[in-house]
Amino acid sequence: MRKLLILALVGLAAQLVDGALGMAYGLTSSTLLLFVGVAPAAASASVHLAEIGTTLAAGVAHWRFGNVDWRVVARIALPGAVGAFVGATFLSSISTESAAPWMAGILFTLGAYLLVRFSRPLRQRTGAGRLRGRFLGPLGLVAGFVDATGGGGWGPVATPALLVSGRMEPRKVIGSVDTAEFVVAGAASIGFLIGLGSEGFLLPTVAALLIGGLIAAPVAAWLVRIVPAQLLGATIGGVIVLTNARILLNAGDAGSTVRPAVYVLLAVGWVVALTFAVRALRRTRRARAIVDAATADATGTETADVTAAASDAATPSPDVPAPAVPAGVVAGSAPAGADDRLAAVER
């Protein structure tokens, strides 16, 4: 029961990260499963089976909010499913001793990528044109293969590539990638089922990860408003790098003198990345504050101009003689409707 509770917390933490960054559910949960001693193929198989439920919930939510481009989903999901199926059968066919360094190497690389990505300002741009199938197909194939063999990587590979293209809104990039991942996770699970059999899935682990992920899904929507993605991405990237470095050092039989030096070097790199992330976040906030202040000043100037124009229109000029009062109108009274017209001008 204690182990299942820990796994549920792992799923919860992974979904919180994924909800805030739009990526890294499989990356985070696979890293933590490897850290507690789960075999690489079983870890990836269990994570992908749990992802069928979490990605389905995420896809439905994105669809309801209008964040899905179904053309992109169709063109990236099918190649991604092929790549995931091939990657799952490949990982199932190699031994645990060979799979551990392979998987840790992929996770280490993706963690380092997160460090670099989130230590710089997160630029978002959109441009004209549509993404072509000859770009989406290979991207889905590579992302699906990396996702299955590394236990994660669909989001870290596919999402940045689509953002850099500049041809989709960021919200539709995340929504389309998350929705397509449902198909990729299903194909990877089928590949692991063929390669490992049903005993390759740790069903209690799957259930715990799924429950934790489903609980965290609504919390993640709140978390993304509180914790800056810039800091969260750099923090998670450092955890993934250090955790998988331990597996790589064990596989390479690194000496007792080499390990401390490597850990110190990686820790220094992590601190530097966090420092750059904080500086980038501050620059982004300052730039946003300047834009907001300029917008407020422009709005205030327009309001003042409108008020002044209304005041000028309501005040008669001394050079213009007062209109004669028609006969039959009592002095001091106003024609019918004049009060309404004056009130309209003053407004």
C-alpha positions as YAML, in Angstrom:
chain: A
units: angstrom
residues:
- id: 1
  name: MET
  ca: [0.00, 0.00, 0.00]
- id: 2
  name: ARG
  ca: [2.86, 2.38, 0.77]
- id: 3
  name: LYS
  ca: [4.43, 1.70, -2.65]
- id: 4
  name: LEU
  ca: [1.11, 2.28, -4.42]
- id: 5
  name: LEU
  ca: [0.66, 5.54, -2.55]
- id: 6
  name: ILE
  ca: [4.13, 6.65, -3.65]
- id: 7
  name: LEU
  ca: [3.31, 5.72, -7.25]
- id: 8
  name: ALA
  ca: [0.06, 7.68, -7.08]
- id: 9
  name: LEU
  ca: [2.04, 10.67, -5.88]
- id: 10
  name: VAL
  ca: [4.45, 10.10, -8.78]
- id: 11
  name: GLY
  ca: [1.51, 10.19, -11.21]
- id: 12
  name: LEU
  ca: [0.13, 13.28, -9.51]
- id: 13
  name: ALA
  ca: [3.47, 15.09, -9.70]
- id: 14
  name: ALA
  ca: [3.98, 14.07, -13.33]
- id: 15
  name: GLN
  ca: [0.53, 15.34, -14.32]
- id: 16
  name: LEU
  ca: [1.11, 18.61, -12.49]
- id: 17
  name: VAL
  ca: [4.31, 19.10, -14.49]
- id: 18
  name: ASP
  ca: [2.61, 18.10, -17.74]
- id: 19
  name: GLY
  ca: [-0.34, 20.39, -17.09]
- id: 20
  name: ALA
  ca: [1.93, 23.35, -16.42]
- id: 21
  name: LEU
  ca: [4.40, 22.76, -19.27]
- id: 22
  name: GLY
  ca: [2.34, 20.92, -21.86]
- id: 23
  name: MET
  ca: [4.89, 18.09, -21.77]
- id: 24
  name: ALA
  ca: [6.90, 15.72, -19.57]
- id: 25
  name: TYR
  ca: [4.27, 13.39, -18.04]
- id: 26
  name: GLY
  ca: [6.01, 10.28, -19.36]
- id: 27
  name: LEU
  ca: [9.42, 11.86, -18.94]
- id: 28
  name: THR
  ca: [8.88, 12.60, -15.26]
- id: 29
  name: SER
  ca: [7.06, 9.41, -14.29]
- id: 30
  name: SER
  ca: [9.47, 7.11, -16.18]
- id: 31
  name: THR
  ca: [12.46, 8.77, -14.54]
- id: 32
  name: LEU
  ca: [10.98, 8.29, -11.08]
- id: 33
  name: LEU
  ca: [10.02, 4.67, -11.82]
- id: 34
  name: LEU
  ca: [13.55, 3.90, -12.98]
- id: 35
  name: PHE
  ca: [14.87, 5.58, -9.86]
- id: 36
  name: VAL
  ca: [12.88, 3.20, -7.61]
- id: 37
  name: GLY
  ca: [14.13, 0.17, -9.53]
- id: 38
  name: VAL
  ca: [11.41, -0.67, -12.07]
- id: 39
  name: ALA
  ca: [12.74, -2.38, -15.23]
- id: 40
  name: PRO
  ca: [12.96, -0.01, -18.24]
- id: 41
  name: ALA
  ca: [10.51, -1.87, -20.50]
- id: 42
  name: ALA
  ca: [8.01, -2.37, -17.67]
- id: 43
  name: ALA
  ca: [8.30, 1.29, -16.68]
- id: 44
  name: SER
  ca: [7.64, 2.53, -20.21]
- id: 45
  name: ALA
  ca: [4.82, 0.01, -20.74]
- id: 46
  name: SER
  ca: [3.09, 0.95, -17.49]
- id: 47
  name: VAL
  ca: [3.46, 4.68, -18.12]
- id: 48
  name: HIS
  ca: [1.99, 4.42, -21.62]
- id: 49
  name: LEU
  ca: [-0.94, 2.32, -20.46]
- id: 50
  name: ALA
  ca: [-1.71, 4.92, -17.78]
- id: 51
  name: GLU
  ca: [-1.33, 7.67, -20.38]
- id: 52
  name: ILE
  ca: [-4.24, 6.25, -22.36]
- id: 53
  name: GLY
  ca: [-6.54, 7.48, -19.60]
- id: 54
  name: THR
  ca: [-4.77, 10.76, -18.84]
- id: 55
  name: THR
  ca: [-4.39, 11.76, -22.51]
- id: 56
  name: LEU
  ca: [-8.03, 10.92, -23.21]
- id: 57
  name: ALA
  ca: [-9.12, 13.26, -20.40]
- id: 58
  name: ALA
  ca: [-6.71, 15.95, -21.60]
- id: 59
  name: GLY
  ca: [-7.82, 15.58, -25.22]
- id: 60
  name: VAL
  ca: [-11.51, 15.95, -24.34]
- id: 61
  name: ALA
  ca: [-10.77, 19.04, -22.26]
- id: 62
  name: HIS
  ca: [-8.71, 20.63, -25.06]
- id: 63
  name: TRP
  ca: [-11.44, 19.82, -27.60]
- id: 64
  name: ARG
  ca: [-14.10, 21.49, -25.47]
- id: 65
  name: PHE
  ca: [-11.96, 24.61, -25.13]
- id: 66
  name: GLY
  ca: [-11.30, 24.75, -28.89]
- id: 67
  name: ASN
  ca: [-7.57, 24.04, -28.58]
- id: 68
  name: VAL
  ca: [-7.38, 21.22, -31.15]
- id: 69
  name: ASP
  ca: [-6.45, 21.45, -34.83]
- id: 70
  name: TRP
  ca: [-7.79, 18.12, -36.10]
- id: 71
  name: ARG
  ca: [-5.85, 18.34, -39.36]
- id: 72
  name: VAL
  ca: [-2.57, 18.48, -37.44]
- id: 73
  name: VAL
  ca: [-3.75, 15.72, -35.08]
- id: 74
  name: ALA
  ca: [-4.50, 13.39, -37.99]
- id: 75
  name: ARG
  ca: [-1.18, 14.04, -39.70]
- id: 76
  name: ILE
  ca: [0.99, 13.67, -36.61]
- id: 77
  name: ALA
  ca: [-0.87, 10.97, -34.66]
- id: 78
  name: LEU
  ca: [-0.72, 8.17, -37.24]
- id: 79
  name: PRO
  ca: [3.06, 8.42, -37.89]
- id: 80
  name: GLY
  ca: [3.51, 8.85, -34.14]
- id: 81
  name: ALA
  ca: [1.59, 5.62, -33.55]
- id: 82
  name: VAL
  ca: [3.85, 3.78, -36.02]
- id: 83
  name: GLY
  ca: [6.99, 5.15, -34.36]
- id: 84
  name: ALA
  ca: [5.67, 4.30, -30.89]
- id: 85
  name: PHE
  ca: [4.79, 0.73, -31.91]
- id: 86
  name: VAL
  ca: [8.25, 0.19, -33.43]
- id: 87
  name: GLY
  ca: [9.95, 1.74, -30.41]
- id: 88
  name: ALA
  ca: [7.96, -0.42, -27.99]
- id: 89
  name: THR
  ca: [8.82, -3.65, -29.80]
- id: 90
  name: PHE
  ca: [12.47, -2.55, -29.98]
- id: 91
  name: LEU
  ca: [12.67, -1.82, -26.26]
- id: 92
  name: SER
  ca: [10.91, -5.10, -25.49]
- id: 93
  name: SER
  ca: [13.43, -7.09, -27.52]
- id: 94
  name: ILE
  ca: [16.60, -5.95, -25.75]
- id: 95
  name: SER
  ca: [17.75, -7.03, -22.32]
- id: 96
  name: THR
  ca: [17.19, -4.99, -19.17]
- id: 97
  name: GLU
  ca: [20.93, -4.37, -18.84]
- id: 98
  name: SER
  ca: [21.08, -2.95, -22.36]
- id: 99
  name: ALA
  ca: [17.79, -1.07, -22.08]
- id: 100
  name: ALA
  ca: [18.61, 0.82, -18.88]
- id: 101
  name: PRO
  ca: [21.51, 2.91, -20.31]
- id: 102
  name: TRP
  ca: [19.61, 3.48, -23.58]
- id: 103
  name: MET
  ca: [16.52, 4.74, -21.80]
- id: 104
  name: ALA
  ca: [18.51, 6.77, -19.27]
- id: 105
  name: GLY
  ca: [20.50, 8.35, -22.09]
- id: 106
  name: ILE
  ca: [17.32, 9.47, -23.87]
- id: 107
  name: LEU
  ca: [15.84, 10.82, -20.64]
- id: 108
  name: PHE
  ca: [19.11, 12.58, -19.75]
- id: 109
  name: THR
  ca: [19.16, 14.27, -23.18]
- id: 110
  name: LEU
  ca: [15.53, 15.36, -22.88]
- id: 111
  name: GLY
  ca: [16.14, 16.66, -19.35]
- id: 112
  name: ALA
  ca: [19.11, 18.67, -20.59]
- id: 113
  name: TYR
  ca: [16.89, 20.01, -23.37]
- id: 114
  name: LEU
  ca: [14.36, 21.19, -20.77]
- id: 115
  name: LEU
  ca: [17.15, 22.97, -18.89]
- id: 116
  name: VAL
  ca: [18.28, 24.80, -22.01]
- id: 117
  name: ARG
  ca: [14.77, 25.58, -23.24]
- id: 118
  name: PHE
  ca: [13.46, 27.04, -19.99]
- id: 119
  name: SER
  ca: [16.62, 28.95, -19.12]
- id: 120
  name: ARG
  ca: [15.84, 31.30, -22.03]
- id: 121
  name: PRO
  ca: [12.83, 33.57, -22.63]
- id: 122
  name: LEU
  ca: [9.83, 31.63, -23.92]
- id: 123
  name: ARG
  ca: [9.15, 33.35, -27.21]
- id: 124
  name: GLN
  ca: [5.85, 32.76, -28.93]
- id: 125
  name: ARG
  ca: [5.12, 33.79, -32.48]
- id: 126
  name: THR
  ca: [2.52, 32.91, -35.05]
- id: 127
  name: GLY
  ca: [2.76, 33.25, -38.79]
- id: 128
  name: ALA
  ca: [0.85, 32.57, -41.94]
- id: 129
  name: GLY
  ca: [0.70, 29.28, -43.77]
- id: 130
  name: ARG
  ca: [-0.21, 25.74, -42.87]
- id: 131
  name: LEU
  ca: [2.01, 22.94, -41.65]
- id: 132
  name: ARG
  ca: [2.64, 20.39, -44.35]
- id: 133
  name: GLY
  ca: [2.39, 16.64, -44.06]
- id: 134
  name: ARG
  ca: [5.99, 16.16, -45.12]
- id: 135
  name: PHE
  ca: [6.98, 18.00, -41.92]
- id: 136
  name: LEU
  ca: [4.35, 16.56, -39.57]
- id: 137
  name: GLY
  ca: [4.81, 12.93, -40.67]
- id: 138
  name: PRO
  ca: [8.55, 12.58, -39.91]
- id: 139
  name: LEU
  ca: [8.13, 14.63, -36.74]
- id: 140
  name: GLY
  ca: [5.43, 12.27, -35.46]
- id: 141
  name: LEU
  ca: [7.48, 9.20, -36.41]
- id: 142
  name: VAL
  ca: [10.59, 10.37, -34.54]
- id: 143
  name: ALA
  ca: [8.64, 11.67, -31.53]
- id: 144
  name: GLY
  ca: [6.68, 8.42, -31.23]
- id: 145
  name: PHE
  ca: [9.84, 6.26, -31.39]
- id: 146
  name: VAL
  ca: [11.64, 8.39, -28.79]
- id: 147
  name: ASP
  ca: [8.54, 8.38, -26.60]
- id: 148
  name: ALA
  ca: [8.28, 4.58, -26.49]
- id: 149
  name: THR
  ca: [11.99, 3.79, -26.16]
- id: 150
  name: GLY
  ca: [12.66, 6.55, -23.64]
- id: 151
  name: GLY
  ca: [9.51, 6.13, -21.58]
- id: 152
  name: GLY
  ca: [8.58, 9.67, -22.54]
- id: 153
  name: GLY
  ca: [9.43, 12.33, -25.07]
- id: 154
  name: TRP
  ca: [6.36, 12.83, -27.24]
- id: 155
  name: GLY
  ca: [5.71, 16.31, -25.84]
- id: 156
  name: PRO
  ca: [9.36, 17.44, -25.50]
- id: 157
  name: VAL
  ca: [10.03, 16.48, -29.14]
- id: 158
  name: ALA
  ca: [6.76, 17.43, -30.88]
- id: 159
  name: THR
  ca: [5.66, 20.55, -28.97]
- id: 160
  name: PRO
  ca: [8.84, 22.68, -29.44]
- id: 161
  name: ALA
  ca: [9.08, 21.73, -33.14]
- id: 162
  name: LEU
  ca: [5.53, 22.96, -33.77]
- id: 163
  name: LEU
  ca: [6.07, 26.12, -31.71]
- id: 164
  name: VAL
  ca: [9.27, 26.97, -33.58]
- id: 165
  name: SER
  ca: [7.46, 26.63, -36.91]
- id: 166
  name: GLY
  ca: [5.44, 29.71, -35.91]
- id: 167
  name: ARG
  ca: [2.35, 28.57, -37.83]
- id: 168
  name: MET
  ca: [0.10, 27.60, -34.93]
- id: 169
  name: GLU
  ca: [-1.17, 29.30, -31.82]
- id: 170
  name: PRO
  ca: [0.63, 27.97, -28.71]
- id: 171
  name: ARG
  ca: [-2.65, 26.80, -27.15]
- id: 172
  name: LYS
  ca: [-3.49, 24.80, -30.30]
- id: 173
  name: VAL
  ca: [0.02, 23.33, -30.38]
- id: 174
  name: ILE
  ca: [-0.36, 21.98, -26.83]
- id: 175
  name: GLY
  ca: [-3.94, 20.87, -27.39]
- id: 176
  name: SER
  ca: [-3.20, 19.07, -30.66]
- id: 177
  name: VAL
  ca: [-0.07, 17.35, -29.32]
- id: 178
  name: ASP
  ca: [-1.88, 16.20, -26.15]
- id: 179
  name: THR
  ca: [-4.84, 14.91, -28.17]
- id: 180
  name: ALA
  ca: [-2.62, 13.01, -30.62]
- id: 181
  name: GLU
  ca: [-0.76, 11.43, -27.70]
- id: 182
  name: PHE
  ca: [-3.84, 9.32, -26.94]
- id: 183
  name: VAL
  ca: [-3.28, 7.43, -30.22]
- id: 184
  name: VAL
  ca: [0.48, 7.23, -29.62]
- id: 185
  name: ALA
  ca: [0.05, 5.84, -26.10]
- id: 186
  name: GLY
  ca: [-2.41, 3.23, -27.37]
- id: 187
  name: ALA
  ca: [-0.03, 2.09, -30.14]
- id: 188
  name: ALA
  ca: [2.89, 1.88, -27.71]
- id: 189
  name: SER
  ca: [0.78, -0.18, -25.30]
- id: 190
  name: ILE
  ca: [-0.10, -2.61, -28.09]
- id: 191
  name: GLY
  ca: [3.59, -2.92, -28.98]
- id: 192
  name: PHE
  ca: [4.53, -3.64, -25.38]
- id: 193
  name: LEU
  ca: [1.67, -6.14, -25.11]
- id: 194
  name: ILE
  ca: [3.02, -8.04, -28.12]
- id: 195
  name: GLY
  ca: [6.64, -7.80, -26.99]
- id: 196
  name: LEU
  ca: [6.24, -8.41, -23.26]
- id: 197
  name: GLY
  ca: [2.83, -10.02, -22.87]
- id: 198
  name: SER
  ca: [0.29, -8.95, -20.30]
- id: 199
  name: GLU
  ca: [2.78, -9.66, -17.50]
- id: 200
  name: GLY
  ca: [4.90, -6.76, -18.79]
- id: 201
  name: PHE
  ca: [2.34, -4.31, -17.45]
- id: 202
  name: LEU
  ca: [2.46, -3.60, -13.74]
- id: 203
  name: LEU
  ca: [-1.28, -3.12, -13.32]
- id: 204
  name: PRO
  ca: [-1.15, -1.78, -9.74]
- id: 205
  name: THR
  ca: [1.46, 0.71, -10.95]
- id: 206
  name: VAL
  ca: [-0.74, 1.65, -13.90]
- id: 207
  name: ALA
  ca: [-3.76, 2.15, -11.65]
- id: 208
  name: ALA
  ca: [-1.79, 4.26, -9.17]
- id: 209
  name: LEU
  ca: [-0.30, 6.45, -11.91]
- id: 210
  name: LEU
  ca: [-3.70, 6.86, -13.54]
- id: 211
  name: ILE
  ca: [-5.47, 7.81, -10.32]
- id: 212
  name: GLY
  ca: [-2.78, 10.31, -9.40]
- id: 213
  name: GLY
  ca: [-2.86, 11.82, -12.89]
- id: 214
  name: LEU
  ca: [-6.64, 12.18, -12.96]
- id: 215
  name: ILE
  ca: [-6.64, 13.84, -9.54]
- id: 216
  name: ALA
  ca: [-3.93, 16.25, -10.62]
- id: 217
  name: ALA
  ca: [-5.53, 17.24, -13.94]
- id: 218
  name: PRO
  ca: [-7.81, 19.99, -12.54]
- id: 219
  name: VAL
  ca: [-5.13, 21.07, -10.05]
- id: 220
  name: ALA
  ca: [-2.67, 21.52, -12.93]
- id: 221
  name: ALA
  ca: [-4.98, 24.06, -14.55]
- id: 222
  name: TRP
  ca: [-4.77, 26.09, -11.34]
- id: 223
  name: LEU
  ca: [-1.04, 25.48, -10.88]
- id: 224
  name: VAL
  ca: [-0.16, 26.92, -14.28]
- id: 225
  name: ARG
  ca: [-1.59, 30.27, -13.08]
- id: 226
  name: ILE
  ca: [0.51, 30.24, -9.90]
- id: 227
  name: VAL
  ca: [3.89, 28.68, -10.73]
- id: 228
  name: PRO
  ca: [5.73, 30.18, -13.74]
- id: 229
  name: ALA
  ca: [6.45, 27.59, -16.41]
- id: 230
  name: GLN
  ca: [9.93, 29.09, -16.76]
- id: 231
  name: LEU
  ca: [10.95, 28.03, -13.24]
- id: 232
  name: LEU
  ca: [9.06, 24.74, -13.23]
- id: 233
  name: GLY
  ca: [10.64, 23.61, -16.50]
- id: 234
  name: ALA
  ca: [14.18, 24.40, -15.35]
- id: 235
  name: THR
  ca: [13.59, 22.69, -11.99]
- id: 236
  name: ILE
  ca: [12.19, 19.49, -13.48]
- id: 237
  name: GLY
  ca: [14.93, 19.42, -16.13]
- id: 238
  name: GLY
  ca: [17.61, 19.44, -13.43]
- id: 239
  name: VAL
  ca: [15.91, 16.64, -11.47]
- id: 240
  name: ILE
  ca: [15.70, 14.48, -14.59]
- id: 241
  name: VAL
  ca: [19.34, 15.13, -15.53]
- id: 242
  name: LEU
  ca: [20.72, 14.28, -12.07]
- id: 243
  name: THR
  ca: [18.54, 11.18, -11.66]
- id: 244
  name: ASN
  ca: [19.44, 9.66, -15.02]
- id: 245
  name: ALA
  ca: [23.10, 10.62, -14.63]
- id: 246
  name: ARG
  ca: [23.20, 8.20, -11.71]
- id: 247
  name: ILE
  ca: [21.96, 5.35, -13.93]
- id: 248
  name: LEU
  ca: [24.45, 6.22, -16.67]
- id: 249
  name: LEU
  ca: [27.34, 6.35, -14.20]
- id: 250
  name: ASN
  ca: [26.35, 2.97, -12.79]
- id: 251
  name: ALA
  ca: [26.18, 1.49, -16.28]
- id: 252
  name: GLY
  ca: [29.60, 2.92, -17.15]
- id: 253
  name: ASP
  ca: [31.23, 1.67, -13.94]
- id: 254
  name: ALA
  ca: [32.48, 5.16, -13.13]
- id: 255
  name: GLY
  ca: [35.01, 5.28, -10.33]
- id: 256
  name: SER
  ca: [34.40, 6.76, -6.91]
- id: 257
  name: THR
  ca: [36.53, 9.79, -7.78]
- id: 258
  name: VAL
  ca: [34.67, 10.53, -11.01]
- id: 259
  name: ARG
  ca: [31.14, 10.43, -9.60]
- id: 260
  name: PRO
  ca: [31.43, 13.40, -7.21]
- id: 261
  name: ALA
  ca: [33.02, 15.53, -9.91]
- id: 262
  name: VAL
  ca: [30.25, 14.71, -12.37]
- id: 263
  name: TYR
  ca: [27.52, 15.41, -9.81]
- id: 264
  name: VAL
  ca: [29.12, 18.73, -8.84]
- id: 265
  name: LEU
  ca: [29.44, 19.74, -12.50]
- id: 266
  name: LEU
  ca: [25.81, 18.88, -13.21]
- id: 267
  name: ALA
  ca: [24.63, 20.65, -10.05]
- id: 268
  name: VAL
  ca: [26.53, 23.81, -11.04]
- id: 269
  name: GLY
  ca: [24.95, 23.63, -14.50]
- id: 270
  name: TRP
  ca: [21.52, 23.26, -12.89]
- id: 271
  name: VAL
  ca: [22.07, 26.33, -10.69]
- id: 272
  name: VAL
  ca: [23.26, 28.34, -13.69]
- id: 273
  name: ALA
  ca: [20.19, 27.29, -15.68]
- id: 274
  name: LEU
  ca: [17.89, 28.27, -12.80]
- id: 275
  name: THR
  ca: [19.64, 31.65, -12.55]
- id: 276
  name: PHE
  ca: [19.14, 32.29, -16.25]
- id: 277
  name: ALA
  ca: [15.52, 31.16, -15.95]
- id: 278
  name: VAL
  ca: [14.87, 33.67, -13.14]
- id: 279
  name: ARG
  ca: [16.54, 36.46, -15.12]
- id: 280
  name: ALA
  ca: [14.54, 35.58, -18.25]
- id: 281
  name: LEU
  ca: [11.32, 35.53, -16.22]
- id: 282
  name: ARG
  ca: [12.07, 38.96, -14.73]
- id: 283
  name: ARG
  ca: [12.85, 40.41, -18.16]
- id: 284
  name: THR
  ca: [9.62, 39.00, -19.54]
- id: 285
  name: ARG
  ca: [7.61, 40.46, -16.67]
- id: 286
  name: ARG
  ca: [9.26, 43.87, -17.02]
- id: 287
  name: ALA
  ca: [8.56, 43.92, -20.74]
- id: 288
  name: ARG
  ca: [4.94, 42.93, -20.10]
- id: 289
  name: ALA
  ca: [4.60, 45.66, -17.44]
- id: 290
  name: ILE
  ca: [5.93, 48.28, -19.89]
- id: 291
  name: VAL
  ca: [3.45, 47.16, -22.55]
- id: 292
  name: ASP
  ca: [0.57, 47.22, -20.05]
- id: 293
  name: ALA
  ca: [1.58, 50.70, -18.84]
- id: 294
  name: ALA
  ca: [1.77, 52.01, -22.41]
- id: 295
  name: THR
  ca: [-1.64, 50.53, -23.15]
- id: 296
  name: ALA
  ca: [-3.10, 52.12, -20.02]
- id: 297
  name: ASP
  ca: [-1.59, 55.51, -20.90]
- id: 298
  name: ALA
  ca: [-3.00, 55.34, -24.41]
- id: 299
  name: THR
  ca: [-6.43, 54.42, -23.07]
- id: 300
  name: GLY
  ca: [-6.30, 57.26, -20.51]
- id: 301
  name: THR
  ca: [-5.29, 59.78, -23.19]
- id: 302
  name: GLU
  ca: [-8.16, 58.75, -25.43]
- id: 303
  name: THR
  ca: [-10.59, 59.05, -22.52]
- id: 304
  name: ALA
  ca: [-9.29, 62.51, -21.64]
- id: 305
  name: ASP
  ca: [-9.63, 63.66, -25.27]
- id: 306
  name: VAL
  ca: [-13.23, 62.42, -25.44]
- id: 307
  name: THR
  ca: [-14.07, 64.16, -22.13]
- id: 308
  name: ALA
  ca: [-12.51, 67.43, -23.30]
- id: 309
  name: ALA
  ca: [-14.40, 67.29, -26.59]
- id: 310
  name: ALA
  ca: [-17.66, 66.70, -24.75]
- id: 311
  name: SER
  ca: [-16.95, 69.60, -22.39]
- id: 312
  name: ASP
  ca: [-16.20, 71.93, -25.31]
- id: 313
  name: ALA
  ca: [-19.40, 70.90, -27.04]
- id: 314
  name: ALA
  ca: [-21.46, 71.55, -23.90]
- id: 315
  name: THR
  ca: [-19.95, 75.02, -23.15]
- id: 316
  name: PRO
  ca: [-21.12, 77.84, -25.48]
- id: 317
  name: SER
  ca: [-18.43, 80.05, -26.99]
- id: 318
  name: PRO
  ca: [-18.45, 83.69, -25.82]
- id: 319
  name: ASP
  ca: [-18.08, 84.85, -29.44]
- id: 320
  name: VAL
  ca: [-21.31, 83.17, -30.48]
- id: 321
  name: PRO
  ca: [-24.49, 85.04, -29.51]
- id: 322
  name: ALA
  ca: [-27.02, 83.19, -27.46]
- id: 323
  name: PRO
  ca: [-29.93, 81.89, -29.49]
- id: 324
  name: ALA
  ca: [-33.16, 83.87, -29.26]
- id: 325
  name: VAL
  ca: [-35.85, 82.43, -27.06]
- id: 326
  name: PRO
  ca: [-38.88, 81.59, -29.12]
- id: 327
  name: ALA
  ca: [-42.13, 83.27, -28.21]
- id: 328
  name: GLY
  ca: [-44.24, 81.39, -25.80]
- id: 329
  name: VAL
  ca: [-41.30, 79.80, -24.03]
- id: 330
  name: VAL
  ca: [-40.83, 80.74, -20.40]
- id: 331
  name: ALA
  ca: [-37.42, 82.24, -19.60]
- id: 332
  name: GLY
  ca: [-35.11, 79.75, -17.90]
- id: 333
  name: SER
  ca: [-36.89, 76.79, -19.36]
- id: 334
  name: ALA
  ca: [-35.43, 74.55, -22.03]
- id: 335
  name: PRO
  ca: [-36.97, 73.12, -25.16]
- id: 336
  name: ALA
  ca: [-38.38, 69.63, -24.87]
- id: 337
  name: GLY
  ca: [-35.63, 67.02, -25.00]
- id: 338
  name: ALA
  ca: [-32.78, 69.47, -24.39]
- id: 339
  name: ASP
  ca: [-31.92, 67.98, -21.01]
- id: 340
  name: ASP
  ca: [-31.66, 64.54, -22.57]
- id: 341
  name: ARG
  ca: [-29.38, 65.80, -25.35]
- id: 342
  name: LEU
  ca: [-27.10, 67.64, -22.86]
- id: 343
  name: ALA
  ca: [-26.88, 64.55, -20.66]
- id: 344
  name: ALA
  ca: [-25.89, 62.51, -23.70]
- id: 345
  name: VAL
  ca: [-23.10, 64.95, -24.60]
- id: 346
  name: GLU
  ca: [-21.80, 65.00, -21.03]
- id: 347
  name: ARG
  ca: [-21.74, 61.21, -20.98]
...
